[in-house]
């Protein structure tokens, strides 16, 4: 991005020219070269500083191991969908459209070994672990009869958790709130990457990544980031409203297990509707492509 100081030699040479045409050219150049400061889409700020307390590589490695264990267990129970399963192919096709837009939210996502799998279970559940390890349970597809747009909203939400590094954030917060007396100065050392053994302990002290619960603030943030990801990929962000209506009906107003700490469905719908004007142009542009 060029700033005014970078353009001054060019504009100065033009301004030294005589004539009304040169003045007009100055105005045109100035308007054309103005930096674009506003970002299209939702506004959620930067990642939490707590993420720096736990190395990303370590969290992603742990997530990969837990994900593999889950798949092995599901396969042993004949609950892992085969590669030619129609619903699995559907999920992977949707993921292929969304994942390219994840990189702008987290540069590390370019190097993630993304995976999408389907687990046979009646649970209304889905998640994306650090490192891009995605899993859907068949119950969320069957019980809610999700459209592709609604699946994209769920998937975008779960991917957003990974991109915003909410698992690392929770581990960092846990280390601070539960182990201040024990870790003391060691946490400061881990913050600056001095002693990896300390950060190993912090990561082990975090919740199991497969059952990690996020705060309501994390969930609201994931809703908005996920909605933008889906919109940029060409999925209708208004599906977030129908998704939460279905969620509420399926659970009689109470959140399902995977949303036990989440904001109420009515609140989520209100937040989604309030942010639709920010993402609808992205969706319309994507559909135009």
JOVEN-V679956 format. One record per pair of residues at least 6 apart in sequence whose C-alpha atoms are under 6 Angstrom apart, sorted by the first residue. I is the first residue (numbers start at 1). J is the second residue. Records with the same first field share a line. If there is no record, write none. Layout:
I=J ; J
This chain:
41=278 ; 279
47=164
50=169 ; 172
51=168 ; 169 ; 172
53=172 ; 191
54=199
60=130 ; 131
63=130
74=80
79=119 ; 120
80=119
81=118
88=118
97=233
98=233
103=109 ; 110
106=163
112=131
114=132 ; 133
115=133 ; 134
116=134 ; 135
117=135
118=135 ; 136 ; 137
119=137
120=137 ; 138
121=137 ; 138 ; 139
122=139
123=139
124=139 ; 140
125=137 ; 140 ; 258
126=135 ; 136 ; 137
127=134 ; 135 ; 158
128=134 ; 158 ; 159
129=162
130=162
149=235 ; 236 ; 239
150=239 ; 243
152=230
153=227
156=226 ; 229 ; 230
157=222 ; 223 ; 226
160=222 ; 225 ; 226
161=222
171=206
175=202
190=199
216=262 ; 263
227=237
228=279
231=237 ; 282 ; 283
232=282 ; 283 ; 286
234=283 ; 286 ; 287
241=269
244=265
